[in-house]
């Protein structure tokens, strides 16, 4: 693009000398003639400026002069900078035109002198104040000129040499020779013809010296940016014309922004300015003419994006004082301040004035951030780092960081109630917190109750460390929610936001309950089922914590909450405690402050409903046997002490052996729920694993209900254990039965009902109730019932008995519990059970002391102490669980028991032994057995009832065995049928 250039000013003898340049020249030449050293002095000063501090500031200094001229004239400043190509023999020309106050005589005099500005004590807000800025033109031109509407002035290095040579002063000629022809040309102005272009009042014309000057000018013109208009508020427009094109920059104010348009591109700057008069004490040590201008000004400018968030400045990051210096600035903003400069005009001079202006700059910066709207997390980008790039930068940073912690400029995670986005109430860093390890949704939900939280995603921001903002772990933030009352929907939103968080960090997460309270931690909380399930009111009556339906979230189940399925409700500690205490006189509260606890009848209805809905089978939850249920007389009794009326077991049970459950209750709930609660509807099995066959240790466990793997429930199980021990050599450790399977409650069978009982036991397993599972067996295992004892055999050990109160029914007496502990509220006993065969007299008692021979038995020859034989008894009759006393044991002999019908047995194979076969003893017609050292071993009655099982002996130490004693002769034993010899490997 071709541009018309102003003509370069030429010497003209007819030009009017309106500014008195001849007088200025004569004065200077006379001074040099009188004192040639003055020429040297002026030349050195001019070189220092042109080649030193102002070597690359021609554009800035001319723009500053233009801004001052506009300020003096009180008009918006307009500046046009045109670079013209070479035209023929004419060099390239840089023409800088401006509007404002025109050139006058005082201005020419100031240009022709050094450090004598015409702007001294000017109160119009001018920028130039030293009178040396025009010297920057000498870096690119030897023939500068300034043209106004009323006249012009020019300078020429060639004409200045000629004027000095015309003086014919040898000393001056010698000095010029030493300087290779260089003279201080600005001291010798000449009149010039020409005028400023249309629309401007003054133009500076600079014919460029050479290609180096041309390259410098092109670089300076390319470097013009927004900072030039921001630092020179007197300018409103800058037009840059180069051979490549025209660039127009305009400045306008749109509160609170300063808008810069650059060839159609609009950039907004948020600015804040402070200023005022200076205390004279701060100016001590400053030059006199600087002390005559006692005011200060500070401006911060930050570019913003379309949403009003700060952006990084694209200007050169240096301090502007007010024009660019060489002091680096790391603060992400543009600083323009009237800082004192040193003689190079490039660095800030230290002193109290600088300290004062640094403090004012920090205050203005804090105000800029505090007043910023909209409040946005991007304001953290304006927080400077703690390390400065230079002394001034470090001082400014330190002053700013001392104020920011108590400056409210941080955006909260969510607005406060009633606030619109962007108009948030900002937080101060001293009160702000950031949650570590939380997502955006989580922080936004938490911020509704923790208003000091900052938005998520700022954990890695260096500004947080610089401002020392508190970091809150997510676990701690969750703990702060304890006791918080919020709507269930709010809690659901919180759980939704925490779905992907490590569960270990959420153990203290509160959960709103259906009762209106809040529980701490999801464990042991029940979640209502989407399709119904137990009613929340009923669950609350049981003392259970049920989550509010609107707050139920899958996260709670992941954290330990359980869906409120009937089975889950049943297995809660509260329900188990309620069942265990259902017969207690004091009401159970489960340790909770609950109201309206159910009474035993209501508890029974609730539990039976849960059992029915859970589909429990007999023995699935043995502890349900402690549930208090009404019997046929309306009295409460544990479910395990009751029998189902009209059931299979009731049809074979001895009359008055056990009470029947209330008929109405049985009709309402049916067999399955009641049997699952322990009510006897058929024979029950005991399956134990790894049972130590120590007779003295086979006692019932302490508890409120029979456990399906408690071998101590079986009556005479110690007798069976000793019989098993008789088959093995003595060992220091008793053997262990890997599996023990037995039928309970055979002692309750009526004598005339044994055929029906045997038929019931002979039914296939699929037709009988499933055996109770134990902790060490597979739930799908199918046990085989052990052989029952028919009538005529030993029924059971005696149960504790007591007299019934006068006038009461026999059922009011204490019953012999089939594996249940006698409740303390049931004082009387039922009909005692006999431990003797039918018609054989009173029951025998077993003694744990030295054995004694029974009647009609012959005494054996003197032998070492031997194990006494014991009468056989039903091995499947349970005993009272509360009984801890040892039962006395009857002495045993080799005489067989009275004959009884044989009972079916399961096969039993003893483990293989590695020691030699011991010698046999007790040899008599029809018997041959081996026995341990020092004992006599009787032959067993074929009617002895035993629990089916397999046993493994403990390791036996090696060594010789004591000789076995000889059994008494047949004549000395009780009469009985002889039996053939048998081996311990099989039985039938």
Secondary structure as the mmCIF struct_conf table of DSSP 4:
data_model
#
loop_
_struct_conf.conf_type_id
_struct_conf.id
_struct_conf.beg_label_comp_id
_struct_conf.beg_label_asym_id
_struct_conf.beg_label_seq_id
_struct_conf.end_label_comp_id
_struct_conf.end_label_asym_id
_struct_conf.end_label_seq_id
HELX_LH_PP_P HELX_LH_PP_P1 UNK A 6 UNK A 9
TURN_TY1_P TURN_TY1_P1 UNK A 13 UNK A 14
BEND BEND1 UNK A 15 UNK A 15
TURN_TY1_P TURN_TY1_P2 UNK A 18 UNK A 19
HELX_RH_AL_P HELX_RH_AL_P1 UNK A 21 UNK A 34
HELX_RH_AL_P HELX_RH_AL_P2 UNK A 36 UNK A 48
HELX_RH_PI_P HELX_RH_PI_P1 UNK A 49 UNK A 53
TURN_TY1_P TURN_TY1_P3 UNK A 54 UNK A 56
HELX_RH_AL_P HELX_RH_AL_P3 UNK A 58 UNK A 73
TURN_TY1_P TURN_TY1_P4 UNK A 74 UNK A 74
BEND BEND2 UNK A 75 UNK A 75
STRN STRN1 UNK A 77 UNK A 84
HELX_LH_PP_P HELX_LH_PP_P2 UNK A 85 UNK A 86
STRN STRN2 UNK A 87 UNK A 87
TURN_TY1_P TURN_TY1_P5 UNK A 88 UNK A 89
STRN STRN3 UNK A 90 UNK A 90
HELX_LH_PP_P HELX_LH_PP_P3 UNK A 91 UNK A 92
STRN STRN4 UNK A 93 UNK A 98
BEND BEND3 UNK A 100 UNK A 101
HELX_LH_PP_P HELX_LH_PP_P4 UNK A 102 UNK A 103
HELX_RH_AL_P HELX_RH_AL_P4 UNK A 105 UNK A 111
TURN_TY1_P TURN_TY1_P6 UNK A 112 UNK A 112
BEND BEND4 UNK A 113 UNK A 115
TURN_TY1_P TURN_TY1_P7 UNK A 118 UNK A 121
BEND BEND5 UNK A 124 UNK A 124
BEND BEND6 UNK A 127 UNK A 127
BEND BEND7 UNK A 130 UNK A 131
HELX_RH_3T_P HELX_RH_3T_P1 UNK A 133 UNK A 139
TURN_TY1_P TURN_TY1_P8 UNK A 140 UNK A 140
BEND BEND8 UNK A 142 UNK A 143
STRN STRN5 UNK A 144 UNK A 148
BEND BEND9 UNK A 149 UNK A 150
STRN STRN6 UNK A 152 UNK A 154
HELX_RH_AL_P HELX_RH_AL_P5 UNK A 157 UNK A 165
TURN_TY1_P TURN_TY1_P9 UNK A 166 UNK A 167
HELX_RH_AL_P HELX_RH_AL_P6 UNK A 170 UNK A 178
TURN_TY1_P TURN_TY1_P10 UNK A 179 UNK A 181
HELX_RH_3T_P HELX_RH_3T_P2 UNK A 185 UNK A 187
BEND BEND10 UNK A 188 UNK A 188
STRN STRN7 UNK A 190 UNK A 192
HELX_LH_PP_P HELX_LH_PP_P5 UNK A 196 UNK A 197
TURN_TY1_P TURN_TY1_P11 UNK A 198 UNK A 199
BEND BEND11 UNK A 201 UNK A 201
STRN STRN8 UNK A 202 UNK A 207
BEND BEND12 UNK A 210 UNK A 210
HELX_RH_AL_P HELX_RH_AL_P7 UNK A 211 UNK A 222
TURN_TY1_P TURN_TY1_P12 UNK A 223 UNK A 223
HELX_RH_AL_P HELX_RH_AL_P8 UNK A 226 UNK A 231
TURN_TY1_P TURN_TY1_P13 UNK A 233 UNK A 234
STRN STRN9 UNK A 235 UNK A 242
TURN_TY1_P TURN_TY1_P14 UNK A 243 UNK A 244
STRN STRN10 UNK A 245 UNK A 254
TURN_TY1_P TURN_TY1_P15 UNK A 255 UNK A 256
STRN STRN11 UNK A 257 UNK A 262
TURN_TY1_P TURN_TY1_P16 UNK A 263 UNK A 264
STRN STRN12 UNK A 265 UNK A 277
HELX_LH_PP_P HELX_LH_PP_P6 UNK A 278 UNK A 279
HELX_RH_3T_P HELX_RH_3T_P3 UNK A 280 UNK A 283
TURN_TY1_P TURN_TY1_P17 UNK A 284 UNK A 285
BEND BEND13 UNK A 286 UNK A 286
HELX_RH_AL_P HELX_RH_AL_P9 UNK A 288 UNK A 291
TURN_TY1_P TURN_TY1_P18 UNK A 292 UNK A 292
BEND BEND14 UNK A 293 UNK A 293
STRN STRN13 UNK A 295 UNK A 304
TURN_TY1_P TURN_TY1_P19 UNK A 306 UNK A 307
BEND BEND15 UNK A 308 UNK A 308
STRN STRN14 UNK A 310 UNK A 310
BEND BEND16 UNK A 315 UNK A 315
STRN STRN15 UNK A 318 UNK A 320
BEND BEND17 UNK A 321 UNK A 323
STRN STRN16 UNK A 324 UNK A 328
BEND BEND18 UNK A 331 UNK A 333
STRN STRN17 UNK A 334 UNK A 337
STRN STRN18 UNK A 341 UNK A 341
TURN_TY1_P TURN_TY1_P20 UNK A 343 UNK A 344
BEND BEND19 UNK A 345 UNK A 347
STRN STRN19 UNK A 348 UNK A 348
HELX_LH_PP_P HELX_LH_PP_P7 UNK A 349 UNK A 350
BEND BEND20 UNK A 351 UNK A 351
HELX_RH_AL_P HELX_RH_AL_P10 UNK A 352 UNK A 370
TURN_TY1_P TURN_TY1_P21 UNK A 371 UNK A 371
BEND BEND21 UNK A 373 UNK A 374
HELX_RH_3T_P HELX_RH_3T_P4 UNK A 377 UNK A 382
BEND BEND22 UNK A 383 UNK A 383
HELX_LH_PP_P HELX_LH_PP_P8 UNK A 384 UNK A 385
BEND BEND23 UNK A 386 UNK A 386
BEND BEND24 UNK A 389 UNK A 390
HELX_RH_AL_P HELX_RH_AL_P11 UNK A 391 UNK A 404
TURN_TY1_P TURN_TY1_P22 UNK A 405 UNK A 406
BEND BEND25 UNK A 407 UNK A 407
STRN STRN20 UNK A 408 UNK A 410
HELX_LH_PP_P HELX_LH_PP_P9 UNK A 411 UNK A 411
STRN STRN21 UNK A 412 UNK A 412
BEND BEND26 UNK A 413 UNK A 414
HELX_LH_PP_P HELX_LH_PP_P10 UNK A 415 UNK A 416
TURN_TY1_P TURN_TY1_P23 UNK A 417 UNK A 418
HELX_LH_PP_P HELX_LH_PP_P11 UNK A 419 UNK A 420
TURN_TY1_P TURN_TY1_P24 UNK A 421 UNK A 422
HELX_LH_PP_P HELX_LH_PP_P12 UNK A 426 UNK A 426
STRN STRN22 UNK A 427 UNK A 428
TURN_TY1_P TURN_TY1_P25 UNK A 429 UNK A 431
STRN STRN23 UNK A 433 UNK A 436
TURN_TY1_P TURN_TY1_P26 UNK A 437 UNK A 437
HELX_RH_AL_P HELX_RH_AL_P12 UNK A 440 UNK A 447
TURN_TY1_P TURN_TY1_P27 UNK A 448 UNK A 449
TURN_TY1_P TURN_TY1_P28 UNK A 451 UNK A 452
STRN STRN24 UNK A 453 UNK A 454
HELX_LH_PP_P HELX_LH_PP_P13 UNK A 455 UNK A 455
TURN_TY1_P TURN_TY1_P29 UNK A 456 UNK A 457
TURN_TY1_P TURN_TY1_P30 UNK A 459 UNK A 460
HELX_RH_AL_P HELX_RH_AL_P13 UNK A 462 UNK A 467
TURN_TY1_P TURN_TY1_P31 UNK A 468 UNK A 468
STRN STRN25 UNK A 470 UNK A 473
HELX_RH_AL_P HELX_RH_AL_P14 UNK A 474 UNK A 479
TURN_TY1_P TURN_TY1_P32 UNK A 480 UNK A 483
HELX_RH_AL_P HELX_RH_AL_P15 UNK A 488 UNK A 497
TURN_TY1_P TURN_TY1_P33 UNK A 498 UNK A 500
BEND BEND27 UNK A 501 UNK A 501
HELX_RH_3T_P HELX_RH_3T_P5 UNK A 503 UNK A 506
TURN_TY1_P TURN_TY1_P34 UNK A 507 UNK A 508
STRN STRN26 UNK A 510 UNK A 512
STRN STRN27 UNK A 513 UNK A 513
TURN_TY1_P TURN_TY1_P35 UNK A 514 UNK A 515
BEND BEND28 UNK A 516 UNK A 516
STRN STRN28 UNK A 518 UNK A 520
BEND BEND29 UNK A 521 UNK A 522
TURN_TY1_P TURN_TY1_P36 UNK A 523 UNK A 524
STRN STRN29 UNK A 525 UNK A 527
HELX_LH_PP_P HELX_LH_PP_P14 UNK A 528 UNK A 528
STRN STRN30 UNK A 529 UNK A 529
TURN_TY1_P TURN_TY1_P37 UNK A 530 UNK A 531
STRN STRN31 UNK A 532 UNK A 532
BEND BEND30 UNK A 534 UNK A 534
HELX_RH_AL_P HELX_RH_AL_P16 UNK A 536 UNK A 541
TURN_TY1_P TURN_TY1_P38 UNK A 542 UNK A 543
STRN STRN32 UNK A 545 UNK A 546
STRN STRN33 UNK A 547 UNK A 547
HELX_RH_3T_P HELX_RH_3T_P6 UNK A 549 UNK A 551
HELX_RH_AL_P HELX_RH_AL_P17 UNK A 554 UNK A 558
TURN_TY1_P TURN_TY1_P39 UNK A 559 UNK A 560
STRN STRN34 UNK A 562 UNK A 563
HELX_RH_AL_P HELX_RH_AL_P18 UNK A 566 UNK A 570
TURN_TY1_P TURN_TY1_P40 UNK A 571 UNK A 571
BEND BEND31 UNK A 572 UNK A 572
HELX_RH_AL_P HELX_RH_AL_P19 UNK A 573 UNK A 580
TURN_TY1_P TURN_TY1_P41 UNK A 581 UNK A 583
BEND BEND32 UNK A 585 UNK A 586
HELX_LH_PP_P HELX_LH_PP_P15 UNK A 587 UNK A 588
TURN_TY1_P TURN_TY1_P42 UNK A 590 UNK A 591
BEND BEND33 UNK A 592 UNK A 592
BEND BEND34 UNK A 595 UNK A 596
HELX_LH_PP_P HELX_LH_PP_P16 UNK A 597 UNK A 599
HELX_RH_AL_P HELX_RH_AL_P20 UNK A 600 UNK A 614
TURN_TY1_P TURN_TY1_P43 UNK A 615 UNK A 615
TURN_TY1_P TURN_TY1_P44 UNK A 618 UNK A 621
HELX_RH_3T_P HELX_RH_3T_P7 UNK A 622 UNK A 626
STRN STRN35 UNK A 628 UNK A 630
STRN STRN36 UNK A 631 UNK A 631
TURN_TY1_P TURN_TY1_P45 UNK A 632 UNK A 633
BEND BEND35 UNK A 634 UNK A 634
STRN STRN37 UNK A 636 UNK A 638
HELX_RH_3T_P HELX_RH_3T_P8 UNK A 639 UNK A 641
STRN STRN38 UNK A 642 UNK A 643
TURN_TY1_P TURN_TY1_P46 UNK A 645 UNK A 646
BEND BEND36 UNK A 647 UNK A 647
HELX_RH_AL_P HELX_RH_AL_P21 UNK A 648 UNK A 652
STRN STRN39 UNK A 653 UNK A 653
HELX_LH_PP_P HELX_LH_PP_P17 UNK A 654 UNK A 654
TURN_TY1_P TURN_TY1_P47 UNK A 655 UNK A 656
BEND BEND37 UNK A 657 UNK A 658
STRN STRN40 UNK A 659 UNK A 660
STRN STRN41 UNK A 661 UNK A 661
HELX_LH_PP_P HELX_LH_PP_P18 UNK A 662 UNK A 662
HELX_RH_AL_P HELX_RH_AL_P22 UNK A 663 UNK A 676
TURN_TY1_P TURN_TY1_P48 UNK A 677 UNK A 678
STRN STRN42 UNK A 680 UNK A 680
BEND BEND38 UNK A 681 UNK A 682
STRN STRN43 UNK A 685 UNK A 692
TURN_TY1_P TURN_TY1_P49 UNK A 695 UNK A 697
HELX_LH_PP_P HELX_LH_PP_P19 UNK A 700 UNK A 701
BEND BEND39 UNK A 702 UNK A 705
TURN_TY1_P TURN_TY1_P50 UNK A 708 UNK A 709
HELX_RH_3T_P HELX_RH_3T_P9 UNK A 711 UNK A 713
BEND BEND40 UNK A 714 UNK A 714
STRN STRN44 UNK A 715 UNK A 715
TURN_TY1_P TURN_TY1_P51 UNK A 716 UNK A 716
HELX_RH_AL_P HELX_RH_AL_P23 UNK A 717 UNK A 726
TURN_TY1_P TURN_TY1_P52 UNK A 727 UNK A 727
BEND BEND41 UNK A 728 UNK A 728
BEND BEND42 UNK A 732 UNK A 733
STRN STRN45 UNK A 736 UNK A 743
HELX_RH_3T_P HELX_RH_3T_P10 UNK A 746 UNK A 748
STRN STRN46 UNK A 749 UNK A 749
HELX_RH_3T_P HELX_RH_3T_P11 UNK A 751 UNK A 753
HELX_RH_AL_P HELX_RH_AL_P24 UNK A 754 UNK A 761
TURN_TY1_P TURN_TY1_P53 UNK A 762 UNK A 762
BEND BEND43 UNK A 763 UNK A 763
HELX_RH_3T_P HELX_RH_3T_P12 UNK A 765 UNK A 767
BEND BEND44 UNK A 768 UNK A 768
HELX_LH_PP_P HELX_LH_PP_P20 UNK A 769 UNK A 773
TURN_TY1_P TURN_TY1_P54 UNK A 775 UNK A 776
BEND BEND45 UNK A 777 UNK A 777
TURN_TY1_P TURN_TY1_P55 UNK A 779 UNK A 780
HELX_LH_PP_P HELX_LH_PP_P21 UNK A 785 UNK A 790
TURN_TY1_P TURN_TY1_P56 UNK A 791 UNK A 792
BEND BEND46 UNK A 793 UNK A 793
HELX_LH_PP_P HELX_LH_PP_P22 UNK A 797 UNK A 800
HELX_LH_PP_P HELX_LH_PP_P23 UNK A 803 UNK A 805
TURN_TY1_P TURN_TY1_P57 UNK A 806 UNK A 807
HELX_RH_3T_P HELX_RH_3T_P13 UNK A 810 UNK A 812
BEND BEND47 UNK A 813 UNK A 813
HELX_LH_PP_P HELX_LH_PP_P24 UNK A 814 UNK A 815
BEND BEND48 UNK A 818 UNK A 819
HELX_LH_PP_P HELX_LH_PP_P25 UNK A 820 UNK A 823
TURN_TY1_P TURN_TY1_P58 UNK A 824 UNK A 825
BEND BEND49 UNK A 828 UNK A 828
BEND BEND50 UNK A 831 UNK A 831
HELX_LH_PP_P HELX_LH_PP_P26 UNK A 832 UNK A 834
BEND BEND51 UNK A 836 UNK A 836
TURN_TY1_P TURN_TY1_P59 UNK A 838 UNK A 839
BEND BEND52 UNK A 840 UNK A 840
BEND BEND53 UNK A 842 UNK A 842
HELX_LH_PP_P HELX_LH_PP_P27 UNK A 843 UNK A 844
STRN STRN47 UNK A 846 UNK A 846
BEND BEND54 UNK A 848 UNK A 850
HELX_LH_PP_P HELX_LH_PP_P28 UNK A 853 UNK A 854
TURN_TY1_P TURN_TY1_P60 UNK A 855 UNK A 856
HELX_LH_PP_P HELX_LH_PP_P29 UNK A 858 UNK A 861
BEND BEND55 UNK A 862 UNK A 862
BEND BEND56 UNK A 864 UNK A 864
HELX_LH_PP_P HELX_LH_PP_P30 UNK A 867 UNK A 869
TURN_TY1_P TURN_TY1_P61 UNK A 875 UNK A 876
STRN STRN48 UNK A 877 UNK A 877
TURN_TY1_P TURN_TY1_P62 UNK A 881 UNK A 882
BEND BEND57 UNK A 885 UNK A 885
HELX_LH_PP_P HELX_LH_PP_P31 UNK A 886 UNK A 888
STRN STRN49 UNK A 889 UNK A 889
BEND BEND58 UNK A 894 UNK A 895
HELX_LH_PP_P HELX_LH_PP_P32 UNK A 896 UNK A 899
HELX_LH_PP_P HELX_LH_PP_P33 UNK A 910 UNK A 912
BEND BEND59 UNK A 915 UNK A 915
HELX_LH_PP_P HELX_LH_PP_P34 UNK A 916 UNK A 919
STRN STRN50 UNK A 920 UNK A 924
TURN_TY1_P TURN_TY1_P63 UNK A 925 UNK A 926
STRN STRN51 UNK A 927 UNK A 930
TURN_TY1_P TURN_TY1_P64 UNK A 933 UNK A 934
HELX_LH_PP_P HELX_LH_PP_P35 UNK A 938 UNK A 941
TURN_TY1_P TURN_TY1_P65 UNK A 942 UNK A 943
STRN STRN52 UNK A 948 UNK A 952
HELX_LH_PP_P HELX_LH_PP_P36 UNK A 953 UNK A 958
BEND BEND60 UNK A 959 UNK A 959
HELX_LH_PP_P HELX_LH_PP_P37 UNK A 960 UNK A 969
HELX_RH_3T_P HELX_RH_3T_P14 UNK A 970 UNK A 972
BEND BEND61 UNK A 973 UNK A 973
HELX_LH_PP_P HELX_LH_PP_P38 UNK A 974 UNK A 975
TURN_TY1_P TURN_TY1_P66 UNK A 984 UNK A 985
#
